[in-house]
Amino acid sequence: MNMSDEIQVVDPAAIEPTEPVSGLLERTALHAGGRGLVVFRVDDETARFRREGTTYGWVRAGHGTVARPDDERPAELSAGDFLKIPAGTTRRYVAESTSLDVLVVVDGEPEPTGTDSRIAVGEGSLSVVGPDELEPTAESPELTRETPFPDEDVLPMRVRAAGGAAAGWHHHSENVYFGYAVDGPSETEYGPDGERVARIERGECFHVPPGLVHRDTNPTDEAHTGIVWLCGGEPWVVNVDEPGGSETVSAAENR
């Protein structure tokens, strides 16, 4: 376990957007382990496109739809929803009334490819799960973690921390860990003696390297929410007594 690794914090608003596919304005905020965290906006509608890896997303704002070419009815998307799109699937987004603002982690190279195909190549259907349909998972002291897709190799989660909360020390094994601060600020302590601090402001994205022992804290009096993605597989959370201390694998309920 490499305790000298750094936590990376990025403000996606500071990244110049590109339009790799007509109607898709996106910023690649972070890239690690052959996966990427992408923030994109749709103001009207996109051309058809696909991504080579499975897409796990969270709708930050707006309302709209996403559909494969052969879907009889598009899937509705609203703020707070989670979605999963199988690898290689042709899809098209449409914004309704306001812009559709989405964060996605792609389990593979994130670059989209435009296509004229009217065939949904990927295996499986689109999945959308609302914010009130999440299942508890990956317990840690002082944190509540819930997931829409408990049986995947990528575990998206909504994480909640009460005001003043300080989670126990833990790491995420070999998982690539991306996150987004819905509220802020939050602070993550890490380093050989836990003396280093990464401060994450509202709206910022972050990456915690695999195996890095850390603990998440809420330095304010108000509850905070974050959206995170663990990419790789179980164990999702390994609790430790302290940096360099003994380990306990956390139970992941409903798996």
N, C-alpha and C positions, 0 to 999 in steps of 0.2 A: 504494500500500500504506500503510495507516494504522498507523503505529507507536505511536500514543498509545492504542490500544484496550486494554481490560483483560481479563484472564483471570478468568472468574467461577467461583467454587468454592462448592458448596452441599452441606450435609448433609441428605439427604432425610429422615432420621429426625426432623429438627426441623420438618418440614412436617406440618400436620394432614391426615390422610387423609380422602378423601371416598369415597362409594359411589355413583358415577354409574349403575351397573348393579348389580342384586342380586347379592351375592356377590363383587363386585370392589372391593377396597379399594385405592385408588391415590393416588399423589402425583405431580403434575407438577413435576419437579425443575428443569427448564430449558426455555426456549422461545426459539428464534431462527430467523430466516429462514423462517418459516412451518412449522417443524418442532418437535417436542417430544420430550424425554427423560422417560419416565414410569416410575415404579417402582410395581409393584402386587403384591398378595398375594391368594391364593385359599385360604381355609381349608376349604372344602367344595366347592361348585361355583357357577358363575356362570349367570345367565340368558344367553340368546343376545344377542349384540351385534355391532356392526361398527364399524370405524373407516374414515374416508374415504381415508386414505393407506395405502400399503403399510407393514406393520409388520415391523421387524427386531429380534429379541429375543435375549436371553441369560438362561438360567436361573441365578439366583444360588444358589438352595437349593431342596430338596424334590424331590418326584416327583409326576407326575400325567399328564394327557392334555389334548390340545386337538383339537377336531374340528369340521368343517363339518356342517351338517344331513344332507347326502347321503353322507357318508363311511361306508363299510362298517365300517371299524375306525378308532378314534381314533389320533392320533399320540402316541407315548410321549414324555414330557419328563422329563429328569433333570438334576441340577446339572451345569453346564458346557456343556449343549447350546445351540446357536444355532437360531433358527427364523425363518422368513419366512412372512408371511401376506399374500396379495395385497389390494390396495385394495378396500374395499367388501365383503369376504367376511364372511358371518355365521359366528361361531365361538362355542364354549362351552368353558370350561376346567373341569377336575375335578381336585381335589387328592386324592392317595392317601396315606394314613398320616400324612403331615405336610403343613404348609402349602406351597403352591407360591409361590415368590418369584421374580419376573421383572422384568428391566429391558427396556424397549423404546424404540426410536426410531421415530417415525411420520413417514413422508415426506409430510407434510401436517398439517393441524390434528389434534391428538391426541385430542380429546374423543370418547369412545365414545358410541354411540347404541344403546339397547336396541331389539330387534326381535323380532316373533313369526314372522318369515319362516323357513320351512323350506327355503328355496332358497339355495344358496351363490352369491351374485351375482358375486363377483370372478372374474377370469380366472386360471386356473392353480390348482394345488393347494398345500396346505400343504407346507413343506419343513422338515425337522429334520436338522441336521448335528451329529454328536458331536464332542467336544473332540479326539479322535484322528484326525479326518478333515479337518483344516484344510490349506489350501494356502499356501505362502509367497508374500508379496507386498510391494510398496512398501518396498524396501530403504533402510535408513539405518544409518550407523555406530553400533555398540553396542546396536542394538535389533533384536529379532526380531519380525517382524509376520506373522501368519497369518490367513487369512480363510476363512469357510465359503462365501461367495457372491462369486466373483471377477468376475462379469459383470453387475453391477448398478450403478445410479446412486447407490446407498448402499453403502459398503464397510464392513461390520462387521469388526473385527479383534481378535484377542487379541495384546497387545503384551507382550513380556518384556524386562526389563532386568536384567543381572547386577549383583551387589553392587558399588557404587562406580562404576557405568557413567555416562558422560556422552555423550549422543547429540550428533551434529553439529548445527549450526544449520540450520534448515529452516523452511518454511511449507507450508501445504496449499492454495495457490492460492485459488480462490474457494469452496472447500468449507466448509460449516458443520460444525464439529468438536465432537462431544460425547464425554465419556469418563467412566469409573467406575474408581476405584482398588480393585482386589481386595485388594491388599496396600498397605502404606504405612509411613511417609510417602514421597512422592516430591516432587520440586521441579521447577518449570518456570521457566527463566530467559527473560526477554524484555525489551522496551524498546529505545529507540534505540541504547544502548550495551550492552545485555544486562545492565543493572544491577538490574532488577526481578526479584523471585522470587515465584511463587505456590506455596504449600505445600499439598499435597493429602494428606489423611490417609486411612487405610483406611476404605472405606465411603462416601467422598464422591464427588459428581459434579462435573464441570467442563465449561466451554465455552471454547474458544479461537476468537477471531474470525477470519473469513476473511482470509488474507494476512498474518497476524501472524507475524513471524519469532520463533522460540523454539527452545529445546533442552531436552530432558527429562533429568533427572539422578536417580540413585538415591543418596541420601546415607547409606545403610546398607550393611552388609556382606552382606546377604542379597538373593537374587534377588526381584524384584517383578514382578507381573502386573497389567495393566490391560486393560479392555475399552473399545474406542473405536469410534466411528461417524463416517465421513467422508461427507458428504451433498452430492452435486452431480455429480461426475464427474472424469475425468482432466484434468490430472495430479493424482495423489493426494498426492505428496510432491515438493517442490522443495528440494533441498539448496543451501545457500549457504555461502560461506566464513566469513562473519560477518554480524552485522546490517548491512544496507546493502551487502553484498558481492556478488560474481558468483554466478550461479545455475546449477544442474545439475538437470535433471529426473531423478528416480529411476525406475529400471525397475520396473514392476509385473509380476512373473512370472506366467505362466499366464493372461494376459489377451490 
